[in-house]
Amino acid sequence: MGMAQSVSRGVAVAPSRVLTGEFALQARTGALLGVSVGAMALLAGCAQKLAPPPPPPVPLPPHIGPPPAHACTVAPFHVSDGGTATVTMKVSNEGGYCAATLTATNGEPYDAPLVPVMPQHGTPRVVKYNGKTSVEYTPNDGYMGHDSFVVHLLERGKPGYTTLNMSIDVAK
């Protein structure tokens, strides 16, 4: 054996093969058995615990504002093949709202409501909630009588819109 060898930490090494500044040793088999101290420090800094995923968002309630009316009746209605429906409501006037709920032909809520004809004696509101669309009406304080308005509802991926002719009777 023409090369002098020394034993350090139980591993036979050739003195000329020790890398300066690193704890690296080359064993007789020729395999490198170490990692530099700097690389170990960098890797330790990268080892981070992943934060748990955030909880799912809490859905908003269908209505923020006045409570539902004490008396609210919506007659059954059907959207025709032409995309129109007449919705008849009877609502009491103590500050609450009355709502007609429907879904688009694709089973999803409608998109982008338009109210081209506003009611004269109340406030309309269109809400998407829990996969449905709700058209709400709240009569003005003290009003009793008939009111009406028109709502256009756009359905995703379908040309044109659905028209709801809202007919409301407000009683005490």
BELQUILIN-V280042 format. One record per residue. N is the residue number from 0. RES is the residue in three letters. SS is DSSP state (H for helix, E for strand, C for the rest). OMEGA is omega in degrees with one decimal (none if undefined). D_LAST is the distance of its C-alpha to the last C-alpha in Angstrom with 1 decimal. Layout:
[[N | RES | SS | OMEGA | D_LAST] [N | RES | SS | OMEGA | D_LAST]]
This chain:
[[0 | MET | C | -174.9 | 112.1] [1 | GLY | C | -175.4 | 112.7] [2 | MET | C | 178.8 | 109.5] [3 | ALA | C | -179.7 | 109.2] [4 | GLN | C | 174.5 | 106.1] [5 | SER | E | 179.8 | 104.5] [6 | VAL | E | 178.3 | 102.1] [7 | SER | E | -179.1 | 99.0] [8 | ARG | C | 174.0 | 96.3] [9 | GLY | C | -179.7 | 97.8] [10 | VAL | E | 179.2 | 97.5] [11 | ALA | E | -179.0 | 100.6] [12 | VAL | E | 172.2 | 100.1] [13 | ALA | C | -176.1 | 102.3] [14 | PRO | H | -178.4 | 102.4] [15 | SER | H | -176.9 | 102.2] [16 | ARG | H | 178.9 | 98.9] [17 | VAL | C | -177.7 | 96.8] [18 | LEU | C | -177.3 | 94.2] [19 | THR | C | 176.0 | 94.1] [20 | GLY | C | -179.3 | 90.9] [21 | GLU | C | 174.7 | 89.4] [22 | PHE | C | -178.6 | 89.6] [23 | ALA | C | -179.9 | 90.6] [24 | LEU | C | 175.3 | 93.5] [25 | GLN | E | -178.9 | 95.1] [26 | ALA | C | -179.8 | 96.3] [27 | ARG | C | -178.3 | 99.3] [28 | THR | C | 178.4 | 97.0] [29 | GLY | C | -178.2 | 95.9] [30 | ALA | C | 178.3 | 92.2] [31 | LEU | E | -172.8 | 90.5] [32 | LEU | C | -178.3 | 89.1] [33 | GLY | C | 178.0 | 87.1] [34 | VAL | C | -178.6 | 84.3] [35 | SER | C | -179.7 | 84.6] [36 | VAL | H | 179.5 | 83.2] [37 | GLY | H | 179.0 | 81.2] [38 | ALA | H | 178.7 | 79.6] [39 | MET | H | 179.6 | 78.7] [40 | ALA | H | 178.1 | 77.0] [41 | LEU | H | 179.5 | 75.0] [42 | LEU | H | 179.0 | 73.9] [43 | ALA | H | 178.4 | 72.9] [44 | GLY | H | 179.8 | 70.7] [45 | CYS | H | -177.7 | 68.9] [46 | ALA | C | -179.6 | 68.1] [47 | GLN | C | 175.2 | 64.5] [48 | LYS | C | 178.1 | 62.0] [49 | LEU | C | 177.1 | 59.0] [50 | ALA | C | 177.6 | 55.6] [51 | PRO | C | -179.5 | 53.2] [52 | PRO | C | 179.8 | 50.7] [53 | PRO | C | 178.5 | 47.3] [54 | PRO | C | 179.3 | 44.5] [55 | PRO | C | -179.6 | 42.1] [56 | PRO | C | 178.2 | 39.1] [57 | VAL | C | -179.1 | 36.0] [58 | PRO | C | 176.9 | 33.2] [59 | LEU | C | 175.6 | 30.2] [60 | PRO | C | -175.6 | 26.8] [61 | PRO | C | -177.9 | 24.7] [62 | HIS | C | 174.1 | 22.3] [63 | ILE | C | -175.8 | 23.2] [64 | GLY | C | -178.2 | 20.4] [65 | PRO | C | 178.6 | 16.8] [66 | PRO | C | 175.7 | 16.2] [67 | PRO | E | 177.7 | 14.6] [68 | ALA | C | 177.8 | 10.9] [69 | HIS | C | 178.4 | 10.3] [70 | ALA | C | 179.2 | 9.5] [71 | CYS | E | 178.6 | 11.6] [72 | THR | E | 176.3 | 13.7] [73 | VAL | E | 179.1 | 16.6] [74 | ALA | C | 176.5 | 18.8] [75 | PRO | C | 179.3 | 22.5] [76 | PHE | C | -179.0 | 24.3] [77 | HIS | C | 176.1 | 28.0] [78 | VAL | C | -177.8 | 29.7] [79 | SER | C | 177.0 | 32.4] [80 | ASP | C | 178.2 | 36.0] [81 | GLY | C | 175.4 | 35.5] [82 | GLY | C | 178.4 | 33.0] [83 | THR | E | 175.8 | 29.7] [84 | ALA | E | 171.2 | 26.5] [85 | THR | E | -178.4 | 23.2] [86 | VAL | E | -179.3 | 20.3] [87 | THR | E | 180.0 | 17.1] [88 | MET | E | 167.7 | 14.0] [89 | LYS | E | -174.3 | 10.5] [90 | VAL | E | 173.9 | 8.4] [91 | SER | E | -176.6 | 5.3] [92 | ASN | C | 172.3 | 5.4] [93 | GLU | C | 176.1 | 7.5] [94 | GLY | C | -179.0 | 10.6] [95 | GLY | C | -179.0 | 11.8] [96 | TYR | E | 174.0 | 13.3] [97 | CYS | E | -174.6 | 13.8] [98 | ALA | E | 170.5 | 17.5] [99 | ALA | E | -175.7 | 19.9] [100 | THR | E | 179.2 | 23.3] [101 | LEU | E | 174.3 | 26.7] [102 | THR | C | 178.1 | 30.4] [103 | ALA | C | -178.9 | 33.1] [104 | THR | C | 178.7 | 35.7] [105 | ASN | C | 178.0 | 38.1] [106 | GLY | C | -179.9 | 35.8] [107 | GLU | C | 175.2 | 35.1] [108 | PRO | C | 175.6 | 32.1] [109 | TYR | C | 176.5 | 32.0] [110 | ASP | E | 168.2 | 33.6] [111 | ALA | E | 177.6 | 32.8] [112 | PRO | E | 174.8 | 29.3] [113 | LEU | E | 177.2 | 29.1] [114 | VAL | E | -176.5 | 26.1] [115 | PRO | E | 177.4 | 27.8] [116 | VAL | E | -177.4 | 24.7] [117 | MET | C | 174.6 | 22.0] [118 | PRO | C | 179.9 | 18.3] [119 | GLN | C | -170.7 | 17.6] [120 | HIS | C | 179.9 | 14.1] [121 | GLY | E | -176.8 | 14.4] [122 | THR | E | 175.2 | 17.2] [123 | PRO | E | 175.3 | 19.0] [124 | ARG | E | 177.5 | 21.3] [125 | VAL | E | -174.5 | 24.0] [126 | VAL | E | 170.4 | 25.6] [127 | LYS | E | -177.5 | 28.7] [128 | TYR | E | 177.3 | 28.9] [129 | ASN | C | 176.0 | 31.0] [130 | GLY | C | -179.5 | 32.5] [131 | LYS | E | 175.0 | 29.2] [132 | THR | E | -179.5 | 27.1] [133 | SER | E | 176.1 | 23.4] [134 | VAL | E | -174.4 | 21.3] [135 | GLU | E | 176.0 | 18.1] [136 | TYR | E | 175.3 | 15.3] [137 | THR | E | -179.4 | 13.2] [138 | PRO | E | 175.1 | 10.8] [139 | ASN | C | 178.9 | 11.9] [140 | ASP | C | 174.3 | 10.6] [141 | GLY | C | -177.8 | 8.3] [142 | TYR | C | 171.3 | 8.4] [143 | MET | C | -179.6 | 6.6] [144 | GLY | E | -176.3 | 9.3] [145 | HIS | E | 174.7 | 12.2] [146 | ASP | E | 178.0 | 14.2] [147 | SER | E | 173.5 | 17.5] [148 | PHE | E | -177.5 | 20.3] [149 | VAL | E | 177.5 | 23.7] [150 | VAL | E | 171.5 | 25.3] [151 | HIS | E | 179.2 | 29.0] [152 | LEU | E | 179.0 | 30.3] [153 | LEU | E | 177.8 | 34.0] [154 | GLU | C | -178.4 | 35.8] [155 | ARG | C | 175.4 | 38.9] [156 | GLY | C | -178.1 | 42.1] [157 | LYS | C | 179.6 | 40.6] [158 | PRO | C | 177.8 | 40.9] [159 | GLY | C | -178.4 | 37.9] [160 | TYR | E | 175.2 | 34.2] [161 | THR | E | 179.6 | 31.3] [162 | THR | E | 174.1 | 28.6] [163 | LEU | E | 174.2 | 25.0] [164 | ASN | E | -174.9 | 23.0] [165 | MET | E | 178.7 | 19.4] [166 | SER | E | -171.8 | 16.9] [167 | ILE | E | 170.5 | 13.2] [168 | ASP | E | -178.1 | 10.2] [169 | VAL | E | 179.2 | 7.0] [170 | ALA | E | 179.7 | 3.8] [171 | LYS | C | none | 0.0]]
